[in-house]
Amino acid sequence: MPTTTMPEVGQMAPDFTLRGPGGQVVTLAEFRGRKNVVLVFYPLAFSPVCSHQLPAIQQKLPSFEALGAVVLGVSVDSHWSNTAFAQKLGLSYPLLSDFKRTASADYGVLDPERQYSGRAIFVIDRQGRVAYRTLSANPGDIPDNDRVLEALRALAEH
């Protein structure tokens, strides 16, 4: 169960500062006015379902990018673990470390008992507002990437 409520569609997405590959700092704010953001929360690096979900996103990456979006994966793992996981899976998009669990909590996806996030995707528009969100009811269920693409297409039409 999440510790806080998820931001609603139309609300400003909570900003974050997280460490990505090589320890580089990544913020949501750096994309404002430039790119839509597909924010993918996944429970844990090297877990079986995540090992299927993230490569499926990689396969759709050209479609996401063609619609003006950048993809950012987020887990509570260290940036070192995420870097190794991304390399193992052949991912070209960054996996960010929410080691302190602040982003997972701010987005309402942190499971307080397990201390990792649920499996969720947020589409954040160029203005920084949540345009789409989905949280899997069961951690084994992978969100539908085609629905994410539909949300991005809707943003492109405006």
N, C-alpha and C positions, 0 to 999 in steps of 0.2 A: 504494500500500500504506500502511495506517495506521502511525503511529509507535508507538502503544501499543494495548493491547487495549480494546475497547469494554466499558463497564460491563455486567454481566450483568443480566438481568431479576431483580428482587428486591433488587439492590444499591442503596445510596444513590447518587443521581445527583451527579456532581461539581458543586459550586456554581461560579458564575461572576459576574463583574462586567463588563458590557459597555456600550458606548455605543449608544443608540438614537436615534430622531428628535430633532433639535435638540441632540444631544450629551447627552441625559439618561442618567443611569446606571440600568441595569436589572440586578437580581440574581435568580438563581433563588430564593434564600432568601426574597425578599419575597412569594412565592406560597405558601410552605409553610403548611399548615393552612387555606388559603383556596381554592385552585384547583388543578386538574390542569393540567399544562403540556404542550403539543405543541411540541416543540423541533425545528425544521426546519432542518437544515444544507443549504445549497445552495452550489455551487462559486463562482460569480461573478455579480455584478450585470450586467445588460444582455447576458447570454449567451442564446443562442436557447432552450435547454431550460429554463433557469430562468424565462425569460419566458413559458413555458407552465405550468410547475409551480406557481408562486406564485399566478397567477390562479385555477387549479383549486382551490387551498386556499381562496382568498377565496370562491369559490362555495359551498364546504362550511362556511364559517365559522359561519353560524347553527346548524348541526348540532353543531359542536364546542362552541360556547358553550352550547347547550341541555344538553349533557352536563357542564357545569361546568368547561370547559377554556378556557385562554387559549393563543393561538398566538403563537410567537416565531420569526421567521426569523433565521438566523445565517449570515454569510459573512465572509470575510477582508477584504472591501472596507471603506473608510472609512465613518463614519456619514453623511458628506455624500453619498457615492455611493449608499448604501442608501436615504437619504431621497429622492433624485432618482428612483431605480429604483421605489420604492414609489409615488411620485406618478405616474410614467409608467404604471404598471400599475393604478392605482386601488385599491391595497391599504389596508385599514383596520387591519391588524395591524402591529405594529412589526417592522422589520428591524434586527437588532443587528450591530454591528461587532466582529468578533473579529480586529482588525488585528494583534494580537501573537500570534495563533494559539494561545493557551493553551486556550481552550474546545475547539477542534477537536482539539487534542492530547489533552486530558483525556478526551474522549469517544471517542478512538481512531479518528477519521475523517480526520485530517490526512494528505494525501499529501505525503511529504517531498520528493519530486522536483519536484512542481508548486507546492508551498507553498500549496495551498488544500484545502478539505475535499472529501470525497466527498459524494454526495447521500444523506443519511440522515435518518431521523425517529425521535425518542424520545418516548414518552409517559411523563411523570413524574407519579406520583400526588401527592395532597395531603400525604402524609408525606415526600415527596422521594425516593421509590424509583422505579427504572426499572420500568415496568409492561409496556412493549413497546418493541422496537427493530427497525429495519430499515436496511440499508445496500445501496444499489444496486450490483451487481457491475460494471455498466457505467455511466459517468457520463451516458449518454443515456437510461437507464431511469428513469422517474419512479415513485416508490413509490405504492402503491395507498392512496388516502385512505379507502376503505371499510374496509380492515383497521385503520386508525388509529381509525376510528369504532367498530369492533367492540371494540377494546381499551378505549376510553372507556366503551362500554356495559357491559362486564364490570366496570369499576371502579364504575359507578353501581349495579350490582346488589349490591355488597358493603356 
